[in-house]
Amino acid sequence: MISPDLTLDGIAVRRTTVGRDDAPRVVLVHGAMDTGGSFSRLVASLTDVDTITYDRRGYGDSHLDGRMPNRIAEHADDLLSILDGRPSVVMAHSLGGLVALAAAQRDPSVFRGLVAYETPMPWLPWWPPVGLPADVNDIPQVTAAATRFLRAHMGDERWAALTDTQRDGLLTCGPAWATELSDAQNRGPVFEFAQIAVPVLAVHGSLTDDRHVNGARVLARSVPNGRLATIEGAGHIGHRRQPAELASLIVEQIAATANPQERA
């Protein structure tokens, strides 16, 4: 059952429930230049769990409304508010993984486990730098940098095929993208590997680029309770293209982190 959209302190949230009081809950955290809607196929593949998706502040329907864009720590605040004290498995895509890891370090009690799909590590010296604007508060600079970023990731042909309205919609996320990525790239680690007390399953696709493969491997071996998994045939948007395979890994993480009563 899909619940009507909710707004929690300006954050657009959607809940899907399976109608069982004992159903485990999965909270999905999207990456940069994205929205919670990108998880629609993944939610449809998670048939026996309750799910929450949301648009991180500055993306989609979670408008800034005059607020400054969030740094990673503030996105972590929002995630902890959405978790609302209920232990859940969190699945985070790309930069959303930094948000989830920062939140898990702060309050591990609300994380049964974490599935991190291709979390970037932009503060590490081997991670290729992203072309960010010199001033993340300068809107023309941000728009130009966001355009370059989107064209590089989408390809010129897909970018050219977008309507002006679609392009403008993507570029409205530019300030959120520039602020959070600058925070991660230029201000040092947003979490400490050794202080992540929750079980982490780091996932990458077999067709992704070397930086994301290496990032997943670093995460899996550097946190105290980390594991690594690969989805064959997947690239960076595995949550869209291989949702069933990713859903299986999430269910596996739910089972691995179940308490004895749940396993019985």
Secondary structure by P-SEA (a helix, b strand, c coil): ccccccccccbbbbbbbcccccbbbbbbbbccccccccaaaaaaacccbbbbbbbccccccccccccccccaaaaaaaaaaaaccbbbbbbbccaaaaaaaaaaaaccccccbbbbccccccccccccccccccccccaaaaaaaaaaaaaaaacaaaaaaccaaaaaaaacaaaaaaaaaaaaccccccccccccccbbbbbbbccccaaaaaaaaaaaacccbbbbbbbcccccccccccaaaaaaaaaaaaaaaccccccc
